[in-house]
Amino acid sequence: MPVYKLGPGKYSAEKTYRGWRFHRRFRSREQAERAIRDFMNAVDAGIWGCPEIPDKTTLGVFLDGWISSRWEEWKPSTARSYLSIMRRAMAELGDVPLEQVGPHDIQRFLDGLQVSPKTKKNYRLFLSSAFSAACSLGLIDENPVLDTRPPRTHRRPLHILSPGEARSLLEAFPDPHDRQLVEFAMLTGLRRGEIFALQWRDLQDGSVHVERTLSGGREALPKGRKRRRVPLPEHLWVELEARRGEPNERVFPGNPDTWVKRRFSPAVRQAGLDGLRFHDLRHFFASSAIRAGVDILRLQTWLGHSSAQVTLDIYGHLFPADEASLIERLANGLHQNHTSDPGK
């Protein structure tokens, strides 16, 4: 990536692409690299260098070009969701010149949405990404979304299976292949799409290497583009090795949505666990790992979260908060260090 450090907090982004020249300065390398990507996407979409951009390009024209340039980067489900958001935004603000869209316009649009707080948050994130791209391209000076109020969201309470409920669910699957798939989810924490995208070559040395996910029948990088390795319990590894197929064959072949509808949901009802989702098996894994003493950073890695903060936001309340025990261990450590080395 053609980014050069000029000094503390100063980076130059320079790129010539398809006859167009881009050269700007930024405060971080990440901003500069993102700006170059946005510049190339805008050239591909035909919206870079247009003389009407400063005065006449509307939000609708920009969004249409921006989403077209990014379409192939997104998973099908993400692309469809963004397209729906774009259409709704264009119906309200599409005719407004890009540089004239202000925080009050966006806030009024968000406040008028009759959707859940979580969905409203997705609208705001989409618009913020779009206006951030416009800033990187030099089409506007500031991102107006940053001056709007983030919607308050309430996280749905986690449905965490007890060990007994987990066993009951496994016993509700008559097919051993289905039972193995569910146990695999319980013991690895992989997402549904990641499990159905697994190939035998991803199982190596007692671990599963998460390289891809399956979304809308198409393979893509895992969520957050984070590849990772998750260890497997020995008994599960042995069982999987006993039926290992060709390297490029799927470990659990089938359509994820069809399997959930025809196999998982009936087993959930039979086990008396109405309301249980496949994703709740991931919560079971995380809670079991925490009870086993797994630290937050390792759990973050296994789950493929973007940061430890995300893991804490979801599962922080499950970690033991025994302050008395922690402070006693701290004091004991200090005392031991003092008696073993009095000169320090």
N, C-alpha and C positions, 0 to 999 in steps of 0.2 A: 504494500500500500504506500503510495507516494506522499508520506507525511514526514516532515522534518522538524526537529526540535530547535527552536531559535533561542530558547532561554527558559528560565523558571516560569512555568505557566504560559508559555508561548509556543504554539505549533503552527507550522505552515502546511496547508493542504494544496497540492498542485497536481493537476491531472489534465491531459489532453485525450479526448475520447470522441471518435467519430467526427472529427473536425471542429469540435467545441473545446474551448479552453476554460478550466476552472482554477482559480487561485484565490484563496482566502486564508485568514488567520483565525485561530481558535485558542481557547484556554486549556484544552486537554487533548491528548492524542485520540481519545474515544470520540470526542465531538468532531475532530477533523476527519477521522476515518468514516464516521457515519455520514458526514456531509458529502464526501466523495461518492459513497454508495448512492446517496439520494440524487446527486448530480447525474450519475450514470443512468439511474432509473428514469430520471426526468428526460434525459436525451432520448432514451429508448421509447418513452411514451409520447415524445413529440411536444413536450411542454417546456423544454429548456430553450432559452434564447428568443422566445416569442415576444415581439415588441409590445404586444398588448398587456403583458403580464403586470407591469406596475400599476396600470390604471383600470383595465377593463376585465381582466380574468376574474371570473366569479368563483366562489367557493365550490360550486357544483362542477365546473370545468376542471378545477385543480384536483378535487377528490376523485373524479372519474379517471384522470390520467395517473394519479398517484396509486390508486388501488390496482389499476391495470398493470403498472410497472412492478408491483410487489406480488401479484397473484400467484406466481409459480413458487414463491418462497414459503407460502403458507400451506398448512394442511387443508384438505378440502373442507372440513367442518369449520375451521377458522375463517377460511375465505368466504364461505356462505354466510357466516355470521356477520362479517365485516361488510359484505355487500348489502345485507339487510339494514345494517346501521347506516350505511352511506345513503341508501335510498330514503330513509326516514329523515336524515339530516338535510338532504337535498330538497325534500318537499317543503321544508321550513325555511332553510337558509340558502338554498342553491343559487338563487339569483343575486345574492349580495356579493359585491366585489370582495375578493379575498382580503385585501388590505384594510377593508372597512369593517370586517367582522370583529366585534369587541366582546369583552367578557360578559357584558350584560345580555348580548344576543344569545350567547351560548348558555348562560344561566337560565334565561327565559325558556330556551328550547328544552333544557334538561328538566326544569321544573314542570313543564307541560307534559312530560312523558308519563303515561299511565302504565308503568312497569315496576318490577321489584327493584329495591335498592341495588341488588347485585347487578341486574341488567343495566340499570342506569350508570353504575360504575363502569361497566364495559363500554357504554356509549362515550363516556368522558375519556376513558383511556384511548379509545380509537381516535377521537378528535384531537386529543393531545399529541398522539403520534403523528397524525397528519400535519398539524400546525408546526410541530417540531421539525418535520421534513421541510416545510415551507421556509422556516427560519434558516435551516442549514443551506438552502438553495439561494438565500438572499432575497426571497420574494416578499418577506415581511420582517419587521425588526424584532417583534416579541411574540411569544406564544400566548394568546389570550386565554387559553384554557387554564393556565396556571393561576389565574386570578379568579377562578370560579370555586364554589364550595364543593368539596368532595362529598358524595352522598354517604350517609351513615349506613353501614351494612351490619347485619347481625348474623354471625356464623351459625350455621345449622349445628345443633348438638351432635357430637359423634355417636354413631351406633357401633359400640365395641362389643364384640361377642365375648362371652365367657368361654373358658376352655371346654366346659360341658356343652355349650351351644355349638361351638365349633365342631366337636365330635358328632353331635346330632346332625349337623348339616352334612358332614362327610358321609355319614351312614345313610342319608336320604338319596344318595346317588347310586342307582343300581349298576351303572356302567363303570368299571374300574378306571377307564380312561378319563371320564369326567371327574371322578373322585380324585385322581392324581392331579388334574388341572387345578382343581380348587385347593388341594393341599399345597400345590406349588405356589399359588397366589398367597396363601396364608403364611408361608414360610419364606417368601422372598420380598413381598410388598410391591411386586411389579404391577404396573397399571395394565388394564385389560388389553389395550392395543399392543403393548409391549410384549405380553405373553403370546398373543396370537401371531406376532411377527417373528418370534424366535425361530432360528434355524439350528440344526444340530451342531454346526460349526461354532455357534455361540456358547456352547457348553464345553468348557475346557478346565482341566485341573481342579475339578471340584467346585467350580464357580460358574455363574451365568454372566455372560458379557452382554449388556444391554446396548445394542447398536442402532436399533430402529424401532419404530412403532407402526401400527396399521391403522389408518384412518380413512374412512370412505372407500375402502378397497385398495388404497394406495399406500405404499411404504413411504415413510418420512423419518426424519431424525426424531429421537425421543423429545418429549416436552422440554422446552428450554434449551434444546440442542445439546443436552448433556448426556454423553455416553458414560457408562459406569460398570463396575463389576460388583456382583453380590454373591457371597458364599452360599453354598447349598449344604444342608444337613447330609450327613453321610448316607443315611438310609434312602433318602430321596435321590441322591446321586446314583446309588447302586441300582435302584429301580429304573431310572431313566437310561442308564448304561445298558441295561438288559434289553431294551428295545431301540437302541440307537439306530438311526437311519442314515441316509446319504447326507453329506455336509450341507447341501443347499435345501434339503427338505425341511418342512415345518415340523417343529416339535409337537405343536398342538394345532393341526390343520383345521380349517373351518372359518365360517363367518362369525365374528364376535357378536354382532347383534342377534343373529339367528340363534346362536348357541345360548345366549342369555335368555332369550324368549322361550325356547323349546326345552332347554335342559336345566338352567340355573333357577329360573323363576318357579317351576313346578317343585323342585327340590326344596326351595325356601319355604313354600307353602306347606309341604309335607312335614318339614321339621318344625313347623309352628313359629317361624321367624318372619312373619309378614312385615314388609317394609324394608327388609335387608337388601342392600344394593351390592353389586359385585365390588364396587370401590370400598365398601366397608371391610372387605378382606384385607385391604391395605392398612386400614386403621387397626385391625387385629394384629397384623405383623408389627406395626410401630409400637403398640401398647405392650406386646409381648417382649419386644426388644428392650423397652424401657424397664420393664420389670426384671429383665435379666441383667440389667446394669450397663447396657450399651450407652456410651456417651453421645452427646448431641451432635458432635461433628461427624462421627462415624454413621449415625443414623441419617443425618442429612445426605451423606454420600450414597448410602444404600437406597434411599428413597428418591434420589435424583432431584432434590430441591435446589433452587437457585442460590439459597443462602441458609445459614443456620437459623436466621431470624424467622424465615418462613416455617421451618420445622418447629421452632419455639411457639410461634403464633398458633399453630394447630395443636401441638401436643405438649406444650409447656406445662399445662396443669396436671399432666400425668407424672411428671418427674417428682420424686420425693422431696419434701421441703422440711427435712428434719434439721432445723437450725441448731438445736442443742448438740446433736451428734457431730455436725460439721464443725462447730466452734470447739468442741472437745478434741477433735482430731487435730485442729489447728494448734491448740494449746499443747497437746502432747508432742507434736512435731517440734515446736519451739523448745519445749523442755528437754527433749532428747538431744537436739542440736547443742543446747547450752551445756548439758552434762558431758556430752561426748567430746566437746571441743571448747573448753572454758576460755581459751585465749581469743576467741572470736566473738 
